[in-house]
Amino acid sequence: MTLTRVPGLMVLGSIALLAGCGSATTLKPPKGQPLPVAPYGATATPTPADLIKPSNQARPERSDEVLKNSQQRRGDDFDLPPPN
């Protein structure tokens, strides 16, 4: 191999590795292995779809829309000049 081909092969290899990261397929346990046990306090064992769904803590929703509720800020009483 020449030194001019090495960077090209590295780029192609990196693209091939990164292409596998974005695949979204159904989650299945390995053959012969059961699903994980139910978490403490849960009434049932979670399904594979439940395991890949992000929790509210992992993906919180916005409680306010900034562009629709923009308001003028009131004056800050403690915004004083620095002492000399």
mmCIF file of the N, C-alpha and C atoms, coordinates in Angstrom:
data_MODEL
# 
_entry.id   MODEL 
# 
loop_
_atom_site.group_PDB 
_atom_site.id 
_atom_site.type_symbol 
_atom_site.label_atom_id 
_atom_site.label_alt_id 
_atom_site.label_comp_id 
_atom_site.label_asym_id 
_atom_site.label_entity_id 
_atom_site.label_seq_id 
_atom_site.pdbx_PDB_ins_code 
_atom_site.Cartn_x 
_atom_site.Cartn_y 
_atom_site.Cartn_z 
_atom_site.occupancy 
_atom_site.B_iso_or_equiv 
_atom_site.pdbx_formal_charge 
_atom_site.auth_seq_id 
_atom_site.auth_comp_id 
_atom_site.auth_asym_id 
_atom_site.auth_atom_id 
_atom_site.pdbx_PDB_model_num 
ATOM 1   N N  . MET A 1 1  ? 0.837   -1.187  0.000  1.00 0.00 ? 1  MET A N  1 
ATOM 2   C CA . MET A 1 1  ? 0.000   0.000   0.000  1.00 0.00 ? 1  MET A CA 1 
ATOM 3   C C  . MET A 1 1  ? 0.875   1.241   0.000  1.00 0.00 ? 1  MET A C  1 
ATOM 4   N N  . THR A 1 2  ? 0.427   2.181   -0.728 1.00 0.00 ? 2  THR A N  1 
ATOM 5   C CA . THR A 1 2  ? 1.169   3.437   -0.721 1.00 0.00 ? 2  THR A CA 1 
ATOM 6   C C  . THR A 1 2  ? 0.587   4.357   0.335  1.00 0.00 ? 2  THR A C  1 
ATOM 7   N N  . LEU A 1 3  ? 1.325   5.359   0.689  1.00 0.00 ? 3  LEU A N  1 
ATOM 8   C CA . LEU A 1 3  ? 0.874   6.282   1.724  1.00 0.00 ? 3  LEU A CA 1 
ATOM 9   C C  . LEU A 1 3  ? -0.295  7.141   1.265  1.00 0.00 ? 3  LEU A C  1 
ATOM 10  N N  . THR A 1 4  ? -0.527  7.243   -0.031 1.00 0.00 ? 4  THR A N  1 
ATOM 11  C CA . THR A 1 4  ? -1.657  8.045   -0.504 1.00 0.00 ? 4  THR A CA 1 
ATOM 12  C C  . THR A 1 4  ? -2.972  7.299   -0.348 1.00 0.00 ? 4  THR A C  1 
ATOM 13  N N  . ARG A 1 5  ? -2.941  5.987   -0.285 1.00 0.00 ? 5  ARG A N  1 
ATOM 14  C CA . ARG A 1 5  ? -4.170  5.199   -0.143 1.00 0.00 ? 5  ARG A CA 1 
ATOM 15  C C  . ARG A 1 5  ? -4.607  5.050   1.314  1.00 0.00 ? 5  ARG A C  1 
ATOM 16  N N  . VAL A 1 6  ? -3.686  5.161   2.228  1.00 0.00 ? 6  VAL A N  1 
ATOM 17  C CA . VAL A 1 6  ? -3.996  4.952   3.646  1.00 0.00 ? 6  VAL A CA 1 
ATOM 18  C C  . VAL A 1 6  ? -5.044  5.938   4.157  1.00 0.00 ? 6  VAL A C  1 
ATOM 19  N N  . PRO A 1 7  ? -4.925  7.245   3.911  1.00 0.00 ? 7  PRO A N  1 
ATOM 20  C CA . PRO A 1 7  ? -5.975  8.157   4.400  1.00 0.00 ? 7  PRO A CA 1 
ATOM 21  C C  . PRO A 1 7  ? -7.338  7.867   3.780  1.00 0.00 ? 7  PRO A C  1 
ATOM 22  N N  . GLY A 1 8  ? -7.348  7.499   2.505  1.00 0.00 ? 8  GLY A N  1 
ATOM 23  C CA . GLY A 1 8  ? -8.616  7.172   1.855  1.00 0.00 ? 8  GLY A CA 1 
ATOM 24  C C  . GLY A 1 8  ? -9.266  5.950   2.481  1.00 0.00 ? 8  GLY A C  1 
ATOM 25  N N  . LEU A 1 9  ? -8.471  4.938   2.777  1.00 0.00 ? 9  LEU A N  1 
ATOM 26  C CA . LEU A 1 9  ? -9.011  3.744   3.421  1.00 0.00 ? 9  LEU A CA 1 
ATOM 27  C C  . LEU A 1 9  ? -9.481  4.046   4.839  1.00 0.00 ? 9  LEU A C  1 
ATOM 28  N N  . MET A 1 10 ? -8.784  4.932   5.520  1.00 0.00 ? 10 MET A N  1 
ATOM 29  C CA . MET A 1 10 ? -9.208  5.300   6.869  1.00 0.00 ? 10 MET A CA 1 
ATOM 30  C C  . MET A 1 10 ? -10.541 6.038   6.837  1.00 0.00 ? 10 MET A C  1 
ATOM 31  N N  . VAL A 1 11 ? -10.723 6.906   5.858  1.00 0.00 ? 11 VAL A N  1 
ATOM 32  C CA . VAL A 1 11 ? -11.985 7.639   5.734  1.00 0.00 ? 11 VAL A CA 1 
ATOM 33  C C  . VAL A 1 11 ? -13.115 6.676   5.408  1.00 0.00 ? 11 VAL A C  1 
ATOM 34  N N  . LEU A 1 12 ? -12.889 5.762   4.466  1.00 0.00 ? 12 LEU A N  1 
ATOM 35  C CA . LEU A 1 12 ? -13.933 4.792   4.117  1.00 0.00 ? 12 LEU A CA 1 
ATOM 36  C C  . LEU A 1 12 ? -14.266 3.882   5.298  1.00 0.00 ? 12 LEU A C  1 
ATOM 37  N N  . GLY A 1 13 ? -13.258 3.476   6.033  1.00 0.00 ? 13 GLY A N  1 
ATOM 38  C CA . GLY A 1 13 ? -13.504 2.647   7.212  1.00 0.00 ? 13 GLY A CA 1 
ATOM 39  C C  . GLY A 1 13 ? -14.291 3.387   8.277  1.00 0.00 ? 13 GLY A C  1 
ATOM 40  N N  . SER A 1 14 ? -13.973 4.661   8.467  1.00 0.00 ? 14 SER A N  1 
ATOM 41  C CA . SER A 1 14 ? -14.707 5.469   9.449  1.00 0.00 ? 14 SER A CA 1 
ATOM 42  C C  . SER A 1 14 ? -16.162 5.638   9.043  1.00 0.00 ? 14 SER A C  1 
ATOM 43  N N  . ILE A 1 15 ? -16.403 5.865   7.757  1.00 0.00 ? 15 ILE A N  1 
ATOM 44  C CA . ILE A 1 15 ? -17.779 6.011   7.272  1.00 0.00 ? 15 ILE A CA 1 
ATOM 45  C C  . ILE A 1 15 ? -18.544 4.713   7.465  1.00 0.00 ? 15 ILE A C  1 
ATOM 46  N N  . ALA A 1 16 ? -17.906 3.587   7.194  1.00 0.00 ? 16 ALA A N  1 
ATOM 47  C CA . ALA A 1 16 ? -18.579 2.299   7.368  1.00 0.00 ? 16 ALA A CA 1 
ATOM 48  C C  . ALA A 1 16 ? -18.915 2.047   8.834  1.00 0.00 ? 16 ALA A C  1 
ATOM 49  N N  . LEU A 1 17 ? -18.011 2.416   9.736  1.00 0.00 ? 17 LEU A N  1 
ATOM 50  C CA . LEU A 1 17 ? -18.286 2.231   11.161 1.00 0.00 ? 17 LEU A CA 1 
ATOM 51  C C  . LEU A 1 17 ? -19.412 3.136   11.636 1.00 0.00 ? 17 LEU A C  1 
ATOM 52  N N  . LEU A 1 18 ? -19.412 4.372   11.179 1.00 0.00 ? 18 LEU A N  1 
ATOM 53  C CA . LEU A 1 18 ? -20.448 5.309   11.605 1.00 0.00 ? 18 LEU A CA 1 
ATOM 54  C C  . LEU A 1 18 ? -21.803 4.981   10.992 1.00 0.00 ? 18 LEU A C  1 
ATOM 55  N N  . ALA A 1 19 ? -21.829 4.344   9.850  1.00 0.00 ? 19 ALA A N  1 
ATOM 56  C CA . ALA A 1 19 ? -23.100 3.985   9.223  1.00 0.00 ? 19 ALA A CA 1 
ATOM 57  C C  . ALA A 1 19 ? -23.849 2.965   10.074 1.00 0.00 ? 19 ALA A C  1 
ATOM 58  N N  . GLY A 1 20 ? -23.148 2.111   10.768 1.00 0.00 ? 20 GLY A N  1 
ATOM 59  C CA . GLY A 1 20 ? -23.798 1.122   11.615 1.00 0.00 ? 20 GLY A CA 1 
ATOM 60  C C  . GLY A 1 20 ? -24.353 1.707   12.895 1.00 0.00 ? 20 GLY A C  1 
ATOM 61  N N  . CYS A 1 21 ? -23.900 2.883   13.297 1.00 0.00 ? 21 CYS A N  1 
ATOM 62  C CA . CYS A 1 21 ? -24.368 3.496   14.538 1.00 0.00 ? 21 CYS A CA 1 
ATOM 63  C C  . CYS A 1 21 ? -25.801 3.988   14.430 1.00 0.00 ? 21 CYS A C  1 
ATOM 64  N N  . GLY A 1 22 ? -26.236 4.363   13.249 1.00 0.00 ? 22 GLY A N  1 
ATOM 65  C CA . GLY A 1 22 ? -27.557 4.959   13.099 1.00 0.00 ? 22 GLY A CA 1 
ATOM 66  C C  . GLY A 1 22 ? -28.655 3.976   12.804 1.00 0.00 ? 22 GLY A C  1 
ATOM 67  N N  . SER A 1 23 ? -28.366 2.690   12.782 1.00 0.00 ? 23 SER A N  1 
ATOM 68  C CA . SER A 1 23 ? -29.418 1.736   12.451 1.00 0.00 ? 23 SER A CA 1 
ATOM 69  C C  . SER A 1 23 ? -30.391 1.611   13.610 1.00 0.00 ? 23 SER A C  1 
ATOM 70  N N  . ALA A 1 24 ? -31.665 1.666   13.286 1.00 0.00 ? 24 ALA A N  1 
ATOM 71  C CA . ALA A 1 24 ? -32.713 1.559   14.306 1.00 0.00 ? 24 ALA A CA 1 
ATOM 72  C C  . ALA A 1 24 ? -33.545 0.322   13.996 1.00 0.00 ? 24 ALA A C  1 
ATOM 73  N N  . THR A 1 25 ? -33.278 -0.742  14.687 1.00 0.00 ? 25 THR A N  1 
ATOM 74  C CA . THR A 1 25 ? -34.035 -1.974  14.496 1.00 0.00 ? 25 THR A CA 1 
ATOM 75  C C  . THR A 1 25 ? -34.716 -2.328  15.805 1.00 0.00 ? 25 THR A C  1 
ATOM 76  N N  . THR A 1 26 ? -35.583 -3.311  15.732 1.00 0.00 ? 26 THR A N  1 
ATOM 77  C CA . THR A 1 26 ? -36.287 -3.721  16.942 1.00 0.00 ? 26 THR A CA 1 
ATOM 78  C C  . THR A 1 26 ? -35.301 -4.353  17.915 1.00 0.00 ? 26 THR A C  1 
ATOM 79  N N  . LEU A 1 27 ? -35.548 -4.145  19.172 1.00 0.00 ? 27 LEU A N  1 
ATOM 80  C CA . LEU A 1 27 ? -34.683 -4.649  20.222 1.00 0.00 ? 27 LEU A CA 1 
ATOM 81  C C  . LEU A 1 27 ? -35.152 -6.043  20.608 1.00 0.00 ? 27 LEU A C  1 
ATOM 82  N N  . LYS A 1 28 ? -34.254 -7.010  20.570 1.00 0.00 ? 28 LYS A N  1 
ATOM 83  C CA . LYS A 1 28 ? -34.598 -8.390  20.905 1.00 0.00 ? 28 LYS A CA 1 
ATOM 84  C C  . LYS A 1 28 ? -33.570 -8.926  21.896 1.00 0.00 ? 28 LYS A C  1 
ATOM 85  N N  . PRO A 1 29 ? -34.007 -9.747  22.841 1.00 0.00 ? 29 PRO A N  1 
ATOM 86  C CA . PRO A 1 29 ? -33.018 -10.353 23.738 1.00 0.00 ? 29 PRO A CA 1 
ATOM 87  C C  . PRO A 1 29 ? -32.239 -11.431 22.984 1.00 0.00 ? 29 PRO A C  1 
ATOM 88  N N  . PRO A 1 30 ? -31.033 -11.753 23.417 1.00 0.00 ? 30 PRO A N  1 
ATOM 89  C CA . PRO A 1 30 ? -30.283 -12.838 22.777 1.00 0.00 ? 30 PRO A CA 1 
ATOM 90  C C  . PRO A 1 30 ? -31.053 -14.149 22.882 1.00 0.00 ? 30 PRO A C  1 
ATOM 91  N N  . LYS A 1 31 ? -30.822 -15.040 21.923 1.00 0.00 ? 31 LYS A N  1 
ATOM 92  C CA . LYS A 1 31 ? -31.538 -16.322 21.917 1.00 0.00 ? 31 LYS A CA 1 
ATOM 93  C C  . LYS A 1 31 ? -31.245 -17.088 23.200 1.00 0.00 ? 31 LYS A C  1 
ATOM 94  N N  . GLY A 1 32 ? -32.295 -17.570 23.806 1.00 0.00 ? 32 GLY A N  1 
ATOM 95  C CA . GLY A 1 32 ? -32.169 -18.334 25.034 1.00 0.00 ? 32 GLY A CA 1 
ATOM 96  C C  . GLY A 1 32 ? -32.074 -17.486 26.291 1.00 0.00 ? 32 GLY A C  1 
ATOM 97  N N  . GLN A 1 33 ? -32.075 -16.173 26.157 1.00 0.00 ? 33 GLN A N  1 
ATOM 98  C CA . GLN A 1 33 ? -31.981 -15.283 27.307 1.00 0.00 ? 33 GLN A CA 1 
ATOM 99  C C  . GLN A 1 33 ? -33.315 -14.564 27.510 1.00 0.00 ? 33 GLN A C  1 
ATOM 100 N N  . PRO A 1 34 ? -33.783 -14.458 28.747 1.00 0.00 ? 34 PRO A N  1 
ATOM 101 C CA . PRO A 1 34 ? -35.038 -13.738 28.996 1.00 0.00 ? 34 PRO A CA 1 
ATOM 102 C C  . PRO A 1 34 ? -34.810 -12.229 28.996 1.00 0.00 ? 34 PRO A C  1 
ATOM 103 N N  . LEU A 1 35 ? -35.895 -11.495 28.993 1.00 0.00 ? 35 LEU A N  1 
ATOM 104 C CA . LEU A 1 35 ? -35.809 -10.044 29.135 1.00 0.00 ? 35 LEU A CA 1 
ATOM 105 C C  . LEU A 1 35 ? -35.307 -9.710  30.537 1.00 0.00 ? 35 LEU A C  1 
ATOM 106 N N  . PRO A 1 36 ? -34.807 -8.523  30.760 1.00 0.00 ? 36 PRO A N  1 
ATOM 107 C CA . PRO A 1 36 ? -34.365 -8.147  32.109 1.00 0.00 ? 36 PRO A CA 1 
ATOM 108 C C  . PRO A 1 36 ? -35.526 -8.217  33.098 1.00 0.00 ? 36 PRO A C  1 
ATOM 109 N N  . VAL A 1 37 ? -35.198 -8.384  34.344 1.00 0.00 ? 37 VAL A N  1 
ATOM 110 C CA . VAL A 1 37 ? -36.233 -8.463  35.371 1.00 0.00 ? 37 VAL A CA 1 
ATOM 111 C C  . VAL A 1 37 ? -36.933 -7.121  35.497 1.00 0.00 ? 37 VAL A C  1 
ATOM 112 N N  . ALA A 1 38 ? -38.142 -7.157  36.029 1.00 0.00 ? 38 ALA A N  1 
ATOM 113 C CA . ALA A 1 38 ? -38.913 -5.923  36.199 1.00 0.00 ? 38 ALA A CA 1 
ATOM 114 C C  . ALA A 1 38 ? -38.238 -5.037  37.240 1.00 0.00 ? 38 ALA A C  1 
ATOM 115 N N  . PRO A 1 39 ? -38.201 -3.740  37.021 1.00 0.00 ? 39 PRO A N  1 
ATOM 116 C CA . PRO A 1 39 ? -37.617 -2.837  38.013 1.00 0.00 ? 39 PRO A CA 1 
ATOM 117 C C  . PRO A 1 39 ? -38.398 -2.879  39.319 1.00 0.00 ? 39 PRO A C  1 
ATOM 118 N N  . TYR A 1 40 ? -37.748 -2.453  40.390 1.00 0.00 ? 40 TYR A N  1 
ATOM 119 C CA . TYR A 1 40 ? -38.380 -2.452  41.700 1.00 0.00 ? 40 TYR A CA 1 
ATOM 120 C C  . TYR A 1 40 ? -39.627 -1.580  41.668 1.00 0.00 ? 40 TYR A C  1 
ATOM 121 N N  . GLY A 1 41 ? -40.737 -2.133  42.076 1.00 0.00 ? 41 GLY A N  1 
ATOM 122 C CA . GLY A 1 41 ? -41.992 -1.399  42.123 1.00 0.00 ? 41 GLY A CA 1 
ATOM 123 C C  . GLY A 1 41 ? -42.816 -1.511  40.860 1.00 0.00 ? 41 GLY A C  1 
ATOM 124 N N  . ALA A 1 42 ? -42.270 -2.067  39.790 1.00 0.00 ? 42 ALA A N  1 
ATOM 125 C CA . ALA A 1 42 ? -43.033 -2.203  38.545 1.00 0.00 ? 42 ALA A CA 1 
ATOM 126 C C  . ALA A 1 42 ? -43.933 -3.424  38.636 1.00 0.00 ? 42 ALA A C  1 
ATOM 127 N N  . THR A 1 43 ? -45.066 -3.349  37.966 1.00 0.00 ? 43 THR A N  1 
ATOM 128 C CA . THR A 1 43 ? -46.006 -4.467  38.008 1.00 0.00 ? 43 THR A CA 1 
ATOM 129 C C  . THR A 1 43 ? -45.722 -5.500  36.936 1.00 0.00 ? 43 THR A C  1 
ATOM 130 N N  . ALA A 1 44 ? -44.993 -5.127  35.877 1.00 0.00 ? 44 ALA A N  1 
ATOM 131 C CA . ALA A 1 44 ? -44.719 -6.059  34.786 1.00 0.00 ? 44 ALA A CA 1 
ATOM 132 C C  . ALA A 1 44 ? -43.307 -5.833  34.259 1.00 0.00 ? 44 ALA A C  1 
ATOM 133 N N  . THR A 1 45 ? -42.800 -6.853  33.574 1.00 0.00 ? 45 THR A N  1 
ATOM 134 C CA . THR A 1 45 ? -41.501 -6.722  32.920 1.00 0.00 ? 45 THR A CA 1 
ATOM 135 C C  . THR A 1 45 ? -41.651 -5.821  31.704 1.00 0.00 ? 45 THR A C  1 
ATOM 136 N N  . PRO A 1 46 ? -40.775 -4.847  31.510 1.00 0.00 ? 46 PRO A N  1 
ATOM 137 C CA . PRO A 1 46 ? -40.909 -3.952  30.364 1.00 0.00 ? 46 PRO A CA 1 
ATOM 138 C C  . PRO A 1 46 ? -40.687 -4.689  29.044 1.00 0.00 ? 46 PRO A C  1 
ATOM 139 N N  . THR A 1 47 ? -41.412 -4.265  28.017 1.00 0.00 ? 47 THR A N  1 
ATOM 140 C CA . THR A 1 47 ? -41.260 -4.835  26.678 1.00 0.00 ? 47 THR A CA 1 
ATOM 141 C C  . THR A 1 47 ? -40.037 -4.207  26.014 1.00 0.00 ? 47 THR A C  1 
ATOM 142 N N  . PRO A 1 48 ? -39.553 -4.799  24.927 1.00 0.00 ? 48 PRO A N  1 
ATOM 143 C CA . PRO A 1 48 ? -38.424 -4.172  24.227 1.00 0.00 ? 48 PRO A CA 1 
ATOM 144 C C  . PRO A 1 48 ? -38.724 -2.740  23.785 1.00 0.00 ? 48 PRO A C  1 
ATOM 145 N N  . ALA A 1 49 ? -39.957 -2.450  23.385 1.00 0.00 ? 49 ALA A N  1 
ATOM 146 C CA . ALA A 1 49 ? -40.306 -1.084  22.980 1.00 0.00 ? 49 ALA A CA 1 
ATOM 147 C C  . ALA A 1 49 ? -40.213 -0.130  24.171 1.00 0.00 ? 49 ALA A C  1 
ATOM 148 N N  . ASP A 1 50 ? -40.593 -0.605  25.351 1.00 0.00 ? 50 ASP A N  1 
ATOM 149 C CA . ASP A 1 50 ? -40.492 0.234   26.550 1.00 0.00 ? 50 ASP A CA 1 
ATOM 150 C C  . ASP A 1 50 ? -39.034 0.517   26.918 1.00 0.00 ? 50 ASP A C  1 
ATOM 151 N N  . LEU A 1 51 ? -38.151 -0.430  26.632 1.00 0.00 ? 51 LEU A N  1 
ATOM 152 C CA . LEU A 1 51 ? -36.748 -0.265  27.006 1.00 0.00 ? 51 LEU A CA 1 
ATOM 153 C C  . LEU A 1 51 ? -36.027 0.768   26.144 1.00 0.00 ? 51 LEU A C  1 
ATOM 154 N N  . ILE A 1 52 ? -36.458 0.951   24.887 1.00 0.00 ? 52 ILE A N  1 
ATOM 155 C CA . ILE A 1 52 ? -35.772 1.918   24.028 1.00 0.00 ? 52 ILE A CA 1 
ATOM 156 C C  . ILE A 1 52 ? -36.442 3.282   24.030 1.00 0.00 ? 52 ILE A C  1 
ATOM 157 N N  . LYS A 1 53 ? -37.616 3.411   24.654 1.00 0.00 ? 53 LYS A N  1 
ATOM 158 C CA . LYS A 1 53 ? -38.296 4.702   24.728 1.00 0.00 ? 53 LYS A CA 1 
ATOM 159 C C  . LYS A 1 53 ? -37.621 5.542   25.814 1.00 0.00 ? 53 LYS A C  1 
ATOM 160 N N  . PRO A 1 54 ? -37.156 6.770   25.478 1.00 0.00 ? 54 PRO A N  1 
ATOM 161 C CA . PRO A 1 54 ? -36.497 7.591   26.499 1.00 0.00 ? 54 PRO A CA 1 
ATOM 162 C C  . PRO A 1 54 ? -37.491 8.063   27.553 1.00 0.00 ? 54 PRO A C  1 
ATOM 163 N N  . SER A 1 55 ? -37.016 8.174   28.766 1.00 0.00 ? 55 SER A N  1 
ATOM 164 C CA . SER A 1 55 ? -37.875 8.616   29.859 1.00 0.00 ? 55 SER A CA 1 
ATOM 165 C C  . SER A 1 55 ? -38.084 10.124  29.785 1.00 0.00 ? 55 SER A C  1 
ATOM 166 N N  . ASN A 1 56 ? -39.023 10.624  30.570 1.00 0.00 ? 56 ASN A N  1 
ATOM 167 C CA . ASN A 1 56 ? -39.263 12.063  30.623 1.00 0.00 ? 56 ASN A CA 1 
ATOM 168 C C  . ASN A 1 56 ? -38.054 12.801  31.173 1.00 0.00 ? 56 ASN A C  1 
ATOM 169 N N  . GLN A 1 57 ? -37.322 12.163  32.049 1.00 0.00 ? 57 GLN A N  1 
ATOM 170 C CA . GLN A 1 57 ? -36.139 12.798  32.610 1.00 0.00 ? 57 GLN A CA 1 
ATOM 171 C C  . GLN A 1 57 ? -35.020 12.879  31.566 1.00 0.00 ? 57 GLN A C  1 
ATOM 172 N N  . ALA A 1 58 ? -34.943 11.888  30.683 1.00 0.00 ? 58 ALA A N  1 
ATOM 173 C CA . ALA A 1 58 ? -33.918 11.902  29.647 1.00 0.00 ? 58 ALA A CA 1 
ATOM 174 C C  . ALA A 1 58 ? -34.245 12.880  28.535 1.00 0.00 ? 58 ALA A C  1 
ATOM 175 N N  . ARG A 1 59 ? -35.519 13.106  28.266 1.00 0.00 ? 59 ARG A N  1 
ATOM 176 C CA . ARG A 1 59 ? -35.938 14.017  27.201 1.00 0.00 ? 59 ARG A CA 1 
ATOM 177 C C  . ARG A 1 59 ? -37.096 14.869  27.706 1.00 0.00 ? 59 ARG A C  1 
ATOM 178 N N  . PRO A 1 60 ? -36.823 15.878  28.527 1.00 0.00 ? 60 PRO A N  1 
ATOM 179 C CA . PRO A 1 60 ? -37.904 16.687  29.091 1.00 0.00 ? 60 PRO A CA 1 
ATOM 180 C C  . PRO A 1 60 ? -38.543 17.582  28.034 1.00 0.00 ? 60 PRO A C  1 
ATOM 181 N N  . GLU A 1 61 ? -39.791 17.931  28.267 1.00 0.00 ? 61 GLU A N  1 
ATOM 182 C CA . GLU A 1 61 ? -40.502 18.836  27.374 1.00 0.00 ? 61 GLU A CA 1 
ATOM 183 C C  . GLU A 1 61 ? -40.382 20.258  27.910 1.00 0.00 ? 61 GLU A C  1 
ATOM 184 N N  . ARG A 1 62 ? -40.470 21.220  27.015 1.00 0.00 ? 62 ARG A N  1 
ATOM 185 C CA . ARG A 1 62 ? -40.431 22.623  27.434 1.00 0.00 ? 62 ARG A CA 1 
ATOM 186 C C  . ARG A 1 62 ? -41.755 22.984  28.075 1.00 0.00 ? 62 ARG A C  1 
ATOM 187 N N  . SER A 1 63 ? -41.702 23.731  29.135 1.00 0.00 ? 63 SER A N  1 
ATOM 188 C CA . SER A 1 63 ? -42.929 24.145  29.807 1.00 0.00 ? 63 SER A CA 1 
ATOM 189 C C  . SER A 1 63 ? -43.431 25.484  29.294 1.00 0.00 ? 63 SER A C  1 
ATOM 190 N N  . ASP A 1 64 ? -42.600 26.192  28.549 1.00 0.00 ? 64 ASP A N  1 
ATOM 191 C CA . ASP A 1 64 ? -43.033 27.476  28.008 1.00 0.00 ? 64 ASP A CA 1 
ATOM 192 C C  . ASP A 1 64 ? -42.401 27.681  26.639 1.00 0.00 ? 64 ASP A C  1 
ATOM 193 N N  . GLU A 1 65 ? -43.082 28.375  25.787 1.00 0.00 ? 65 GLU A N  1 
ATOM 194 C CA . GLU A 1 65 ? -42.565 28.687  24.459 1.00 0.00 ? 65 GLU A CA 1 
ATOM 195 C C  . GLU A 1 65 ? -41.988 30.094  24.500 1.00 0.00 ? 65 GLU A C  1 
ATOM 196 N N  . VAL A 1 66 ? -40.708 30.211  24.298 1.00 0.00 ? 66 VAL A N  1 
ATOM 197 C CA . VAL A 1 66 ? -40.027 31.489  24.454 1.00 0.00 ? 66 VAL A CA 1 
ATOM 198 C C  . VAL A 1 66 ? -40.520 32.503  23.422 1.00 0.00 ? 66 VAL A C  1 
ATOM 199 N N  . LEU A 1 67 ? -40.712 32.071  22.188 1.00 0.00 ? 67 LEU A N  1 
ATOM 200 C CA . LEU A 1 67 ? -41.079 33.020  21.140 1.00 0.00 ? 67 LEU A CA 1 
ATOM 201 C C  . LEU A 1 67 ? -42.506 33.533  21.286 1.00 0.00 ? 67 LEU A C  1 
ATOM 202 N N  . LYS A 1 68 ? -43.381 32.759  21.892 1.00 0.00 ? 68 LYS A N  1 
ATOM 203 C CA . LYS A 1 68 ? -44.774 33.187  22.048 1.00 0.00 ? 68 LYS A CA 1 
ATOM 204 C C  . LYS A 1 68 ? -44.987 33.983  23.331 1.00 0.00 ? 68 LYS A C  1 
ATOM 205 N N  . ASN A 1 69 ? -44.179 33.746  24.335 1.00 0.00 ? 69 ASN A N  1 
ATOM 206 C CA . ASN A 1 69 ? -44.376 34.385  25.631 1.00 0.00 ? 69 ASN A CA 1 
ATOM 207 C C  . ASN A 1 69 ? -43.279 35.395  25.955 1.00 0.00 ? 69 ASN A C  1 
ATOM 208 N N  . SER A 1 70 ? -42.699 36.020  24.941 1.00 0.00 ? 70 SER A N  1 
ATOM 209 C CA . SER A 1 70 ? -41.643 36.984  25.240 1.00 0.00 ? 70 SER A CA 1 
ATOM 210 C C  . SER A 1 70 ? -42.262 38.231  25.856 1.00 0.00 ? 70 SER A C  1 
ATOM 211 N N  . GLN A 1 71 ? -41.705 38.646  26.968 1.00 0.00 ? 71 GLN A N  1 
ATOM 212 C CA . GLN A 1 71 ? -42.214 39.807  27.695 1.00 0.00 ? 71 GLN A CA 1 
ATOM 213 C C  . GLN A 1 71 ? -41.035 40.683  28.096 1.00 0.00 ? 71 GLN A C  1 
ATOM 214 N N  . GLN A 1 72 ? -41.321 41.940  28.291 1.00 0.00 ? 72 GLN A N  1 
ATOM 215 C CA . GLN A 1 72 ? -40.290 42.867  28.745 1.00 0.00 ? 72 GLN A CA 1 
ATOM 216 C C  . GLN A 1 72 ? -39.927 42.526  30.186 1.00 0.00 ? 72 GLN A C  1 
ATOM 217 N N  . ARG A 1 73 ? -38.646 42.455  30.481 1.00 0.00 ? 73 ARG A N  1 
ATOM 218 C CA . ARG A 1 73 ? -38.219 42.173  31.849 1.00 0.00 ? 73 ARG A CA 1 
ATOM 219 C C  . ARG A 1 73 ? -38.437 43.391  32.725 1.00 0.00 ? 73 ARG A C  1 
ATOM 220 N N  . ARG A 1 74 ? -38.798 43.151  33.972 1.00 0.00 ? 74 ARG A N  1 
ATOM 221 C CA . ARG A 1 74 ? -38.944 44.263  34.902 1.00 0.00 ? 74 ARG A CA 1 
ATOM 222 C C  . ARG A 1 74 ? -37.565 44.668  35.392 1.00 0.00 ? 74 ARG A C  1 
ATOM 223 N N  . GLY A 1 75 ? -37.481 45.857  35.924 1.00 0.00 ? 75 GLY A N  1 
ATOM 224 C CA . GLY A 1 75 ? -36.203 46.384  36.381 1.00 0.00 ? 75 GLY A CA 1 
ATOM 225 C C  . GLY A 1 75 ? -35.621 45.566  37.518 1.00 0.00 ? 75 GLY A C  1 
ATOM 226 N N  . ASP A 1 76 ? -34.311 45.474  37.556 1.00 0.00 ? 76 ASP A N  1 
ATOM 227 C CA . ASP A 1 76 ? -33.615 44.745  38.607 1.00 0.00 ? 76 ASP A CA 1 
ATOM 228 C C  . ASP A 1 76 ? -33.209 45.735  39.692 1.00 0.00 ? 76 ASP A C  1 
ATOM 229 N N  . ASP A 1 77 ? -33.797 45.589  40.881 1.00 0.00 ? 77 ASP A N  1 
ATOM 230 C CA . ASP A 1 77 ? -33.516 46.510  41.981 1.00 0.00 ? 77 ASP A CA 1 
ATOM 231 C C  . ASP A 1 77 ? -32.075 46.400  42.483 1.00 0.00 ? 77 ASP A C  1 
ATOM 232 N N  . PHE A 1 78 ? -31.429 45.287  42.238 1.00 0.00 ? 78 PHE A N  1 
ATOM 233 C CA . PHE A 1 78 ? -30.082 45.068  42.753 1.00 0.00 ? 78 PHE A CA 1 
ATOM 234 C C  . PHE A 1 78 ? -29.010 45.296  41.693 1.00 0.00 ? 78 PHE A C  1 
ATOM 235 N N  . ASP A 1 79 ? -29.375 45.859  40.552 1.00 0.00 ? 79 ASP A N  1 
ATOM 236 C CA . ASP A 1 79 ? -28.414 46.151  39.493 1.00 0.00 ? 79 ASP A CA 1 
ATOM 237 C C  . ASP A 1 79 ? -27.763 47.500  39.790 1.00 0.00 ? 79 ASP A C  1 
ATOM 238 N N  . LEU A 1 80 ? -26.834 47.484  40.713 1.00 0.00 ? 80 LEU A N  1 
ATOM 239 C CA . LEU A 1 80 ? -26.177 48.706  41.168 1.00 0.00 ? 80 LEU A CA 1 
ATOM 240 C C  . LEU A 1 80 ? -24.802 48.828  40.520 1.00 0.00 ? 80 LEU A C  1 
ATOM 241 N N  . PRO A 1 81 ? -24.304 50.050  40.371 1.00 0.00 ? 81 PRO A N  1 
ATOM 242 C CA . PRO A 1 81 ? -22.949 50.200  39.831 1.00 0.00 ? 81 PRO A CA 1 
ATOM 243 C C  . PRO A 1 81 ? -21.926 49.684  40.838 1.00 0.00 ? 81 PRO A C  1 
ATOM 244 N N  . PRO A 1 82 ? -20.767 49.282  40.360 1.00 0.00 ? 82 PRO A N  1 
ATOM 245 C CA . PRO A 1 82 ? -19.751 48.770  41.289 1.00 0.00 ? 82 PRO A CA 1 
ATOM 246 C C  . PRO A 1 82 ? -19.247 49.881  42.204 1.00 0.00 ? 82 PRO A C  1 
ATOM 247 N N  . PRO A 1 83 ? -18.863 49.531  43.441 1.00 0.00 ? 83 PRO A N  1 
ATOM 248 C CA . PRO A 1 83 ? -18.351 50.556  44.358 1.00 0.00 ? 83 PRO A CA 1 
ATOM 249 C C  . PRO A 1 83 ? -16.985 51.048  43.884 1.00 0.00 ? 83 PRO A C  1 
ATOM 250 N N  . ASN A 1 84 ? -16.705 52.318  44.160 1.00 0.00 ? 84 ASN A N  1 
ATOM 251 C CA . ASN A 1 84 ? -15.417 52.906  43.750 1.00 0.00 ? 84 ASN A CA 1 
ATOM 252 C C  . ASN A 1 84 ? -14.360 52.696  44.782 1.00 0.00 ? 84 ASN A C  1 
# 
